[in-house]
């Protein structure tokens, strides 16, 4: 299989998968249970989700390892299972996705606040990310996603660890931004220029945003990255912001609504487009069709910087 890095280098735009957590909840993940415990207990569910996304046209599927760092697993009494949880998560995704599909290991926040905001020691958090990403690399991932980060210092520790675990596979780093009156910021106060520069500096091969926004704000975020980022973008949008209906969280953006914004994402430099919370295989199918339509007769990917880019 052609290396993922080569395809990105050649200017291809690839489609990633959609939400994992919301599909696991639909399949009966008990509240409060670590989703990653299913890697050991119910790998068949993860295999099924990877298969559904691959059949929908995803070219990269994520392993169910978002909370697979030792600090995060320790909150569920699973710190001793770091290697097993990350390995079985990758294996389930690989079995489900089948031939010709890339598997990305997900590496989310540690769940601890770094000093000086909290009591977590950066060296300890780095060592934890190194242990997790080392397990992902040993299991044969094609890429690592550092994702849903809000603290730039923590995101940088994770990227450094992932690059130390393997210099050979792409490492993508995305942060989660909220719309404020002054522009887009993470909850820890990181803006898009700071994220773009700070993540690239430690070696992220792709930068961008996941979660926290629907597709319209993600287009604005992508343009803001395009104005300052030297790296290709990974954009994984929610299917809108959740609304509580009858005690359940509902995400209301339809596949067609999200897919209609794909040309703008590509124009802003998105190299990998996927979904986050609330997206389903139907959303990914629509995104893939939109990417194929946009890219037919138009390659390689061109980065356009625009006037009036807003953050
Ligand atoms: Zn999300």
Boltz pocket constraint, residues with backbone or C-beta under 6 A from the ligand:
constraints:
  - pocket:
      binder: B
      contacts: [[A, 210], [A, 211], [A, 212], [A, 238], [A, 276], [A, 277]]
      max_distance: 6.0
